[in-house]
Amino acid sequence: MTRSKADIIQELGPFPDVEAVHGVTHDGQNVWFASGDRLNAVDPGTGKIVRSIEMTAMAGTAFDGTHMFQIAEDRIQKIDPKTGSVLASIPAPQDGGSSGLAWADGALWVGQFRDRKIHKIDPETGAILRTIESNRFVTGVTWVDGELWHGTWEGDENELRRIDPENGAVLTQLDMPPGMGISGLESDGGDRFFCGGGNSGTIRVVRRPQRASAA
């Protein structure tokens, strides 16, 4: 395992009327985040909210290239981002406790906070297809370039972890400053991670380490 301090290169927010940042995703242009009763789009260049959709949004958020997915308590809702309409709904794993959410390989990947697990689920039915276990509380989840990353929030020690998707072994760990938890996680597909900052009401941008193969 390689371990280093997280390189925080930018902070977005705090935002007006936002008490906490939960799930985070990226649509190729804007960063979207869940703030309890709204899903908000932020221009990462200006740091300003450019759009909001009213809905239950207390946990993970994902984007499949066309639709948004939002954890709403014990359900995962499929949303048309153009209209804000809920197009479909599936049960969240184990009737709640879900935290992070990501889209990859035609499936949803759901972090289970206190269960310390990541489930791959069928986006049409909610059926669990496989499970990866962690030894830390799991918050945000993201895939980028075939790498599976998740955030942790447990006491004052919190980190971003790249894990082996087969056995959950930690391959890379980026330590956040003490007390700086991660409530949501998404990559921009390049060298940036967007990390929800929970009750700080901010999104912290962390530099993604260059892969050894790329170096």
SERO-4910 file (N, C-alpha, C, O; in steps of 0.05 Angstrom, whole numbers):
BEGIN
 pado doro    nc1    nc2    nc3   cac1   cac2   cac3    cc1    cc2    cc3    oc1    oc2    oc3
  Met    A     17    -24      0      0      0      0     17     25      0     38     26     14
  Thr    A     10     45    -16     23     71    -15      5     90      1    -19     89     -2
  Arg    A     18    107     17      3    125     35     16    152     34     40    155     36
  Ser    A     -1    173     32      8    200     32    -14    219     42    -37    210     46
  Lys    A     -7    244     46    -27    264     54    -43    272     30    -32    275      8
  Ala    A    -69    277     33    -86    286     12    -77    315      4    -73    332     21
  Asp    A    -75    319    -22    -67    346    -32    -93    361    -39   -104    357    -61
  Ile    A   -102    378    -21   -127    393    -25   -120    418    -41   -105    435    -32
  Ile    A   -131    420    -66   -123    441    -84   -144    463    -87   -139    484    -98
  Gln    A   -168    458    -77   -189    478    -79   -212    471    -60   -215    448    -51
  Glu    A   -227    491    -52   -250    487    -35   -273    503    -47   -271    527    -51
  Leu    A   -296    489    -52   -320    502    -62   -339    505    -39   -343    486    -23
  Gly    A   -352    528    -37   -370    534    -15   -356    548      8   -333    555      6
  Pro    A   -370    551     31   -398    542     36   -418    556     18   -413    578      7
  Phe    A   -441    544     15   -462    553     -3   -486    564     12   -491    556     34
  Pro    A   -500    584      1   -523    595     14   -544    574     20   -551    558      3
  Asp    A   -555    575     44   -577    557     53   -570    528     52   -588    511     49
  Val    A   -544    521     53   -536    493     53   -522    487     80   -501    498     86
  Glu    A   -534    470     96   -523    463    122   -503    440    120   -485    438    137
  Ala    A   -506    422    100   -488    400     98   -487    390     69   -507    392     54
  Val    A   -464    379     61   -461    367     35   -460    337     39   -445    326     55
  His    A   -477    323     24   -479    294     26   -466    281      1   -442    284     -4
  Gly    A   -482    268    -16   -472    256    -40   -461    276    -60   -470    299    -61
  Val    A   -441    267    -76   -429    285    -96   -426    269   -123   -419    245   -122
  Thr    A   -431    282   -145   -425    270   -171   -417    292   -191   -416    316   -184
  His    A   -411    284   -215   -400    302   -236   -412    294   -262   -411    271   -270
  Asp    A   -423    314   -277   -436    307   -302   -419    314   -327   -429    315   -349
  Gly    A   -393    318   -322   -375    325   -344   -371    355   -346   -352    364   -359
  Gln    A   -388    370   -333   -385    399   -332   -389    410   -304   -371    424   -294
  Asn    A   -411    404   -291   -417    414   -264   -414    392   -244   -416    368   -249
  Val    A   -408    400   -219   -408    383   -196   -436    384   -183   -447    406   -178
  Trp    A   -449    361   -179   -475    360   -166   -471    350   -137   -455    332   -132
  Phe    A   -486    362   -119   -485    351    -91   -513    352    -79   -530    369    -85
  Ala    A   -517    332    -61   -542    330    -46   -539    346    -20   -519    345     -6
  Ser    A   -560    361    -14   -559    377     10   -584    374     28   -592    393     42
  Gly    A   -595    350     29   -617    344     46   -644    345     33   -658    325     30
  Asp    A   -651    369     23   -677    372      9   -674    381    -19   -693    389    -32
  Arg    A   -649    382    -29   -643    391    -56   -620    377    -68   -602    367    -54
  Leu    A   -620    375    -95   -597    366   -110   -587    391   -125   -602    404   -140
  Asn    A   -562    398   -121   -551    424   -131   -529    420   -151   -511    403   -147
  Ala    A   -529    436   -172   -507    436   -192   -489    460   -187   -499    483   -185
  Val    A   -463    455   -185   -444    476   -180   -424    478   -203   -414    458   -213
  Asp    A   -419    502   -212   -398    507   -232   -372    507   -217   -367    525   -201
  Pro    A   -354    487   -222   -329    486   -207   -310    509   -213   -292    514   -197
  Gly    A   -315    523   -235   -298    546   -241   -304    570   -225   -286    584   -216
  Thr    A   -330    575   -220   -338    598   -204   -345    591   -176   -345    609   -158
  Gly    A   -351    566   -170   -360    558   -144   -388    565   -137   -396    564   -114
  Lys    A   -404    573   -158   -431    582   -153   -451    560   -160   -447    544   -179
  Ile    A   -473    558   -145   -495    540   -152   -510    551   -176   -519    574   -176
  Val    A   -512    535   -197   -525    544   -221   -553    532   -225   -568    542   -242
  Arg    A   -559    512   -209   -586    500   -211   -591    483   -187   -573    472   -175
  Ser    A   -616    480   -179   -624    462   -157   -650    448   -164   -668    459   -177
  Ile    A   -652    423   -155   -676    407   -158   -685    399   -130   -670    387   -115
  Glu    A   -710    404   -123   -720    397    -97   -727    367    -96   -741    357   -113
  Met    A   -715    353    -76   -720    325    -72   -707    316    -46   -690    330    -36
  Thr    A   -714    292    -37   -700    281    -13   -672    273    -22   -669    256    -40
  Ala    A   -651    284     -9   -624    279    -18   -605    280      5   -590    299      9
  Met    A   -606    259     22   -591    257     46   -566    240     44   -550    238     63
  Ala    A   -561    228     20   -538    210     18   -528    211    -11   -529    232    -24
  Gly    A   -517    188    -21   -502    187    -46   -517    196    -71   -542    193    -73
  Thr    A   -501    205    -90   -511    215   -116   -493    204   -138   -469    201   -134
  Ala    A   -505    197   -161   -489    186   -183   -501    196   -209   -523    205   -211
  Phe    A   -484    194   -231   -492    202   -258   -482    181   -277   -459    173   -277
  Asp    A   -500    171   -295   -493    150   -313   -487    160   -341   -484    144   -360
  Gly    A   -485    186   -344   -481    198   -370   -507    210   -382   -506    227   -399
  Thr    A   -530    201   -371   -556    212   -380   -573    219   -356   -586    240   -355
  His    A   -574    201   -336   -592    204   -313   -577    207   -287   -554    198   -285
  Met    A   -589    220   -268   -579    222   -241   -592    199   -224   -614    191   -230
  Phe    A   -577    190   -205   -588    171   -185   -583    183   -158   -561    193   -152
  Gln    A   -604    182   -141   -602    195   -115   -613    176    -93   -636    167    -96
  Ile    A   -597    171    -72   -607    156    -50   -627    173    -34   -620    196    -26
  Ala    A   -651    163    -30   -672    177    -15   -682    158      6   -701    143      2
  Glu    A   -668    158     29   -674    141     52   -671    111     43   -649    103     38
  Asp    A   -693     96     41   -690     68     35   -695     62      5   -699     39     -3
  Arg    A   -694     83    -12   -698     80    -41   -675     93    -56   -661    111    -45
  Ile    A   -671     85    -80   -653     99    -99   -670    108   -122   -682     92   -136
  Gln    A   -671    134   -127   -687    145   -147   -671    152   -173   -649    162   -171
  Lys    A   -683    146   -196   -671    153   -221   -685    178   -231   -709    180   -232
  Ile    A   -668    198   -238   -679    225   -242   -670    235   -270   -647    231   -279
  Asp    A   -688    249   -283   -682    263   -308   -671    291   -299   -686    307   -289
  Pro    A   -645    296   -303   -633    321   -294   -644    346   -308   -642    368   -298
  Lys    A   -655    342   -332   -666    364   -347   -692    375   -335   -697    399   -334
  Thr    A   -709    356   -325   -735    364   -315   -737    361   -285   -755    373   -272
  Gly    A   -720    345   -273   -722    339   -244   -742    317   -238   -746    311   -214
  Ser    A   -754    305   -258   -774    284   -254   -761    258   -245   -740    250   -255
  Val    A   -774    244   -227   -766    217   -218   -777    197   -238   -801    195   -241
  Leu    A   -759    183   -252   -768    164   -273   -772    136   -263   -788    121   -274
  Ala    A   -758    129   -242   -760    102   -231   -748    102   -203   -735    121   -194
  Ser    A   -754     80   -188   -744     78   -161   -739     48   -154   -756     31   -161
  Ile    A   -717     42   -141   -710     15   -133   -703     15   -103   -696     36    -93
  Pro    A   -706     -7    -90   -698     -8    -61   -668     -5    -58   -653    -17    -73
  Ala    A   -661     10    -38   -632     11    -30   -625    -14    -15   -643    -26     -3
  Pro    A   -600    -22    -15   -592    -47     -1   -600    -46     28   -596    -26     42
  Gln    A   -610    -68     38   -615    -72     66   -634    -51     78   -632    -45    102
  Asp    A   -651    -39     62   -671    -20     72   -659      3     87   -670     11    107
  Gly    A   -638     14     77   -627     38     89   -598     35     97   -586     13     94
  Gly    A   -586     56    109   -558     56    117   -539     61     94   -515     59     98
  Ser    A   -550     67     70   -533     72     47   -520    100     49   -533    119     59
  Ser    A   -496    102     39   -482    127     40   -474    136     12   -488    152     -1
  Gly    A   -451    126      2   -441    134    -25   -456    120    -47   -469     99    -44
  Leu    A   -453    131    -72   -465    120    -95   -448    127   -119   -439    150   -122
  Ala    A   -444    107   -137   -428    111   -161   -440     94   -184   -454     75   -179
  Trp    A   -434    102   -208   -442     87   -232   -417     77   -246   -398     92   -250
  Ala    A   -417     51   -253   -394     40   -269   -403     13   -280   -417     -2   -267
  Asp    A   -394      8   -305   -399    -19   -317   -429    -26   -317   -435    -50   -313
  Gly    A   -446     -7   -322   -475    -13   -323   -488    -19   -297   -510    -30   -297
  Ala    A   -475    -13   -275   -485    -20   -248   -482      4   -229   -466     22   -234
  Leu    A   -497      3   -208   -494     22   -186   -477      9   -164   -480    -14   -158
  Trp    A   -460     25   -152   -443     16   -130   -450     33   -106   -448     57   -106
  Val    A   -459     19    -85   -471     33    -62   -454     28    -37   -449      5    -29
  Gly    A   -445     50    -25   -431     47      1   -450     44     24   -471     57     25
  Gln    A   -444     25     42   -460     21     66   -443     31     90   -423     19     96
  Phe    A   -451     53    102   -435     67    121   -426     49    145   -403     41    146
  Arg    A   -444     43    162   -437     28    186   -431     -2    181   -417    -15    197
  Asp    A   -442    -12    160   -437    -40    153   -409    -44    141   -399    -66    138
  Arg    A   -396    -21    133   -369    -22    122   -368    -39     97   -350    -57     95
  Lys    A   -387    -34     79   -388    -51     55   -394    -33     30   -403    -11     33
  Ile    A   -387    -44      7   -395    -32    -19   -409    -54    -35   -398    -75    -39
  His    A   -434    -48    -42   -450    -67    -58   -451    -58    -87   -455    -35    -93
  Lys    A   -447    -77   -105   -454    -73   -134   -482    -82   -137   -489   -105   -131
  Ile    A   -500    -64   -148   -528    -72   -150   -538    -68   -179   -528    -51   -194
  Asp    A   -559    -83   -185   -572    -80   -211   -589    -54   -211   -606    -51   -193
  Pro    A   -584    -36   -230   -598    -10   -229   -628    -12   -236   -643      7   -232
  Glu    A   -636    -35   -247   -664    -39   -254   -681    -51   -231   -704    -44   -228
  Thr    A   -668    -68   -215   -683    -83   -194   -673    -77   -166   -688    -81   -147
  Gly    A   -648    -68   -163   -637    -64   -136   -624    -89   -125   -614    -89   -103
  Ala    A   -624   -111   -141   -612   -136   -131   -582   -133   -127   -569   -121   -143
  Ile    A   -572   -144   -105   -544   -142    -99   -529   -163   -116   -535   -187   -114
  Leu    A   -510   -155   -132   -495   -172   -149   -469   -182   -137   -460   -204   -142
  Arg    A   -457   -165   -120   -432   -173   -106   -427   -153    -84   -439   -132    -84
  Thr    A   -410   -161    -65   -405   -144    -41   -375   -143    -36   -361   -164    -36
  Ile    A   -365   -120    -30   -337   -116    -22   -337   -105      7   -352    -87     13
  Glu    A   -321   -117     24   -320   -109     52   -296    -90     57   -275    -93     45
  Ser    A   -300    -71     76   -279    -53     84   -276    -55    114   -293    -67    128
  Asn    A   -253    -45    124   -250    -44    153   -254    -16    165   -247    -11    188
  Arg    A   -266      1    148   -272     28    157   -300     35    148   -311     23    130
  Phe    A   -313     55    161   -338     65    152   -336     75    124   -317     89    117
  Val    A   -355     68    107   -354     75     79   -373     98     74   -397     97     81
  Thr    A   -363    120     61   -380    142     54   -382    143     23   -394    125     11
  Gly    A   -369    163     11   -371    165    -18   -356    143    -33   -337    131    -23
  Val    A   -366    137    -58   -354    116    -75   -351    127   -103   -369    141   -112
  Thr    A   -329    121   -116   -326    129   -144   -308    110   -159   -290     97   -147
  Trp    A   -312    107   -185   -295     92   -203   -282    112   -222   -295    131   -232
  Val    A   -256    109   -228   -243    125   -248   -220    108   -260   -203     98   -246
  Asp    A   -220    106   -287   -199     91   -301   -195     63   -290   -173     53   -287
  Gly    A   -218     50   -283   -216     23   -273   -208     21   -244   -204     -2   -234
  Glu    A   -205     43   -230   -198     43   -202   -222     49   -185   -238     66   -191
  Leu    A   -225     33   -164   -247     37   -145   -237     52   -120   -218     42   -107
  Trp    A   -248     75   -115   -241     91    -92   -265     95    -73   -288     95    -83
  His    A   -260     98    -48   -281    106    -29   -270    124     -8   -247    124     -1
  Gly    A   -289    140      4   -281    157     26   -289    144     52   -306    126     53
  Thr    A   -276    153     73   -282    144    100   -287    169    118   -277    191    113
  Trp    A   -304    164    138   -308    184    159   -312    169    185   -333    158    190
  Glu    A   -291    169    201   -292    153    226   -274    167    246   -249    164    245
  Gly    A   -286    182    265   -271    196    284   -256    219    271   -266    232    253
  Asp    A   -231    224    280   -215    246    269   -197    236    246   -184    252    233
  Glu    A   -196    210    242   -179    199    221   -196    191    197   -212    172    198
  Asn    A   -193    206    175   -209    202    151   -191    202    127   -171    216    126
  Glu    A   -199    186    107   -182    184     84   -197    176     58   -220    168     59
  Leu    A   -183    180     36   -191    169     10   -176    144      6   -151    143     10
  Arg    A   -189    123     -3   -176     97     -7   -181     86    -35   -204     85    -44
  Arg    A   -160     77    -48   -164     61    -72   -161     32    -64   -141     24    -51
  Ile    A   -182     16    -70   -182    -11    -61   -183    -31    -84   -191    -24   -106
  Asp    A   -174    -55    -79   -176    -77    -98   -206    -85   -100   -217    -93    -80
  Pro    A   -218    -82   -124   -247    -88   -126   -253   -118   -122   -277   -125   -120
  Glu    A   -233   -135   -122   -238   -163   -118   -238   -171    -89   -255   -187    -80
  Asn    A   -220   -160    -73   -218   -169    -45   -219   -146    -25   -218   -151     -1
  Gly    A   -221   -121    -34   -223    -99    -15   -197    -89     -4   -197    -71     13
  Ala    A   -174   -101    -11   -148    -93      0   -143    -64     -8   -148    -55    -30
  Val    A   -132    -49     11   -125    -21      7    -99    -19     -9    -79    -29      0
  Leu    A   -100     -5    -32    -77     -3    -49    -64     25    -47    -39     27    -48
  Thr    A    -80     45    -43    -70     73    -40    -87     86    -19   -112     83    -19
  Gln    A    -75    102     -1    -90    116     19    -80    145     20    -57    151     22
  Leu    A   -100    164     18    -94    192     20   -107    202     46   -131    203     48
  Asp    A    -91    211     65   -100    219     91   -110    248     90    -94    266     82
  Met    A   -134    253     99   -144    280    101   -134    292    127   -127    278    145
  Pro    A   -133    319    129   -126    331    155   -144    322    177   -167    316    172
  Pro    A   -134    321    202   -150    312    225   -177    325    226   -179    350    225
  Gly    A   -198    309    230   -225    320    233   -239    327    207   -262    336    208
  Met    A   -226    324    185   -237    332    159   -249    307    145   -236    294    130
  Gly    A   -274    302    152   -287    278    141   -296    281    112   -296    303    101
  Ile    A   -302    258    100   -312    257     72   -340    246     72   -344    223     80
  Ser    A   -359    262     63   -387    253     62   -396    243     35   -416    229     33
  Gly    A   -382    251     14   -388    242    -13   -363    244    -30   -344    258    -23
  Leu    A   -363    229    -52   -338    227    -68   -345    223    -97   -362    207   -104
  Glu    A   -331    238   -115   -333    234   -143   -308    243   -157   -294    262   -147
  Ser    A   -301    231   -179   -278    239   -195   -289    255   -219   -312    251   -228
  Asp    A   -272    272   -231   -280    286   -255   -271    271   -280   -273    280   -302
  Gly    A   -261    246   -275   -250    230   -297   -221    236   -303   -209    224   -321
  Gly    A   -210    256   -289   -182    264   -293   -167    263   -268   -164    242   -255
  Asp    A   -155    286   -260   -138    287   -237   -150    300   -212   -136    308   -194
  Arg    A   -176    302   -211   -189    314   -188   -210    296   -176   -226    283   -190
  Phe    A   -210    295   -149   -232    283   -134   -248    306   -121   -236    326   -111
  Phe    A   -275    304   -121   -292    323   -107   -302    308    -82   -316    288    -84
  Cys    A   -296    320    -59   -302    307    -33   -322    323    -17   -316    346    -10
  Gly    A   -346    312    -12   -365    326      5   -354    330     33   -341    312     44
  Gly    A   -358    354     44   -347    360     70   -367    360     93   -362    372    113
  Gly    A   -389    345     89   -408    342    110   -418    368    121   -427    386    105
  Asn    A   -418    372    147   -429    395    160   -413    421    156   -422    442    164
  Ser    A   -390    419    143   -375    443    136   -389    458    114   -384    482    109
  Gly    A   -407    444     99   -421    456     77   -404    462     53   -411    479     36
  Thr    A   -381    448     51   -363    453     29   -357    428     13   -364    405     22
  Ile    A   -346    431    -10   -335    409    -27   -305    414    -30   -297    435    -40
  Arg    A   -289    395    -21   -260    398    -23   -250    383    -47   -258    360    -52
  Val    A   -233    396    -62   -222    384    -87   -194    373    -80   -177    388    -72
  Val    A   -191    347    -84   -166    334    -77   -153    324   -103   -166    312   -120
  Arg    A   -127    328   -105   -113    319   -129   -110    288   -129   -101    277   -109
  Arg    A   -118    276   -151   -115    247   -153    -86    240   -160    -74    252   -178
  Pro    A    -75    221   -146    -47    214   -151    -43    203   -179    -61    189   -190
  Gln    A    -21    209   -191    -14    198   -217     -8    168   -214      7    160   -197
  Arg    A    -20    152   -232    -15    123   -231     14    117   -239     26    131   -255
  Ala    A     25     96   -227     52     88   -233     55     83   -263     76     90   -275
  Ser    A     35     70   -275     37     63   -303     37     88   -321     50     89   -341
  Ala    A     22    109   -311     21    134   -326     47    149   -323     57    162   -342
  Ala    A     59    147   -299     84    161   -293    106    149   -310    129    158   -308
***
